[in-house]
Amino acid sequence: MPLAFGGNKVRNLEFWLGQALERDCDLLVIAGAAASNQVRLTAAAAARLGLECLVLYAGPDSSLTHSNRLLTEMMGARIQSLGNVDEADREKLARQVVADQAAVGRRPYLVGDPVVGALGYVRAAQELHEQAGAAGLDLRHIILPGSMGITEAGMILGAAMLDLPWAFHLISVEYEAADLEVRIKTILASLCRLTEFSPMHDMLGRVRIHMDQLGAGYGRPTKASMQASYLFAQLEALVLEQTYVAKTFSGLLSCVARGDIPGDEAACIVHTGGTPAIFGPGVAGSPESVSPTG
Ligand SMILES: Cc1ncc(COP(=O)(O)O)c(C=O)c1O
C-alpha cells in the first residue's frame, strides 16, 4: 500500500516494471478506463522510478473527472485519448502506439501482461503462508474478488506450489462463473509453463466462484455491498470501495452466514485497494439509497 493509495496492482507492477527495467525501457505505456486503478498505480510507479508514462484512456468523456484519472494526471503521466472503444480495440490500439513509439526511437514497455503480473501474487501467497505460520494461524480459506483472474491465478498457483490446504472463495464482481474460470485456467496454464511447475492436483479443485454479490453488474453497488462498507468502516475503520472490495467483503459475510466458511476455521480476505474510487462520482449515499434491484 505505500504507493499513491495502493492496491493489488502494486504487486503486479513489481514484476511488470522489473521486466521493463531489465529490457532497459524508457517509456511505460498503459491503456485503460478513467476509473482504472492499474493506470493510476502505473503512473505512480513511473513517477517513483523517474520513467515517462503514456496513458491511453478509453471510454466516454463523462468519466474524465474520476479520482483515479485526476491522480494519474497529477503524477505526471502523458495522456492520450483512444475514444469510446471496447477492450479488444483498446488492446490493438495500444500495440500500435507501442510500435509507433519504437519506430521513433523510444524503448516502450506495454504494461499489463496477465501472466507476468500474476507472479506478484504467487509470491504474495508464499508471504501470506509465512505470516500465518508466524502468527500461529492454520489458514484454511482465502477470499478474493473474482475479476480478470490475475490476482486469483497467482495466489492459486502459489498455494499449489506449497501444497497448502487453502480453499479459495472468489466473489465475482465482473464476469459469469464460466467466463471467470476460463480466464483463470488460461493464466494458470501459462504460469505453469513460465515457472516449469507441474501441479499434483487440479488447481481449481479447491476454488469456488460465488455469484451472489454481482447484482446488476460490474461497478454497480448493491445494498449488501453498501451495508458491508458501512459495517467494516464502523467496526474496523476499513475503507471499502464499491466495485471490487465492498462486494468481496459482503461475499465474506455471506460465505460465513451459509457455513461455507465455518466459524472455527481461519480465513484471510485480501483487500485489493481501489480506495480513490470512494471519492468519485456515483458512489455517495447510504445502503438505503440503493434500489432493491441494485
Ligand atoms: C481494486 C481492485 N481490486 C480487484 C481487482 C481485480 O484484480 P484482478 O484483475 O487481478 O482480478 C482490480 C483490478 O482492476 C482492482 O483495481
The ligand as an SDF file (V2000), in Angstrom:
LIG
                    3D

 16 16  0  0  0  0  0  0  0  0999 V2000
   -9.2270   -2.5590   -6.5130 C   0  0  0  0  0  0  0  0  0  0  0  0
   -9.1660   -3.7550   -7.3850 C   0  0  0  0  0  0  0  0  0  0  0  0
   -9.4990   -4.9360   -6.8700 N   0  0  0  0  0  0  0  0  0  0  0  0
   -9.5010   -6.0620   -7.6220 C   0  0  0  0  0  0  0  0  0  0  0  0
   -9.1400   -6.0380   -8.9470 C   0  0  0  0  0  0  0  0  0  0  0  0
   -9.1770   -7.3000   -9.7260 C   0  0  0  0  0  0  0  0  0  0  0  0
   -7.9020   -7.8390   -9.8230 O   0  0  0  0  0  0  0  0  0  0  0  0
   -7.6030   -8.9240  -10.9440 P   0  0  0  0  0  0  0  0  0  0  0  0
   -7.6380   -8.1850  -12.2620 O   0  0  0  0  0  0  0  0  0  0  0  0
   -6.2420   -9.3900  -10.6200 O   0  0  0  0  0  0  0  0  0  0  0  0
   -8.6570   -9.9640  -10.8570 O   0  0  0  0  0  0  0  0  0  0  0  0
   -8.7750   -4.8240   -9.5400 C   0  0  0  0  0  0  0  0  0  0  0  0
   -8.4460   -4.7760  -10.9680 C   0  0  0  0  0  0  0  0  0  0  0  0
   -8.5070   -3.7770  -11.6380 O   0  0  0  0  0  0  0  0  0  0  0  0
   -8.7860   -3.6560   -8.7450 C   0  0  0  0  0  0  0  0  0  0  0  0
   -8.4390   -2.4630   -9.2640 O   0  0  0  0  0  0  0  0  0  0  0  0
  1  2  1  0
  2  3  1  0
  2 15  2  0
  3  4  2  0
  4  5  1  0
  5  6  1  0
  5 12  2  0
  6  7  1  0
  7  8  1  0
  8  9  2  0
  8 10  1  0
  8 11  1  0
 12 13  1  0
 12 15  1  0
 13 14  2  0
 15 16  1  0
M  END
$$$$
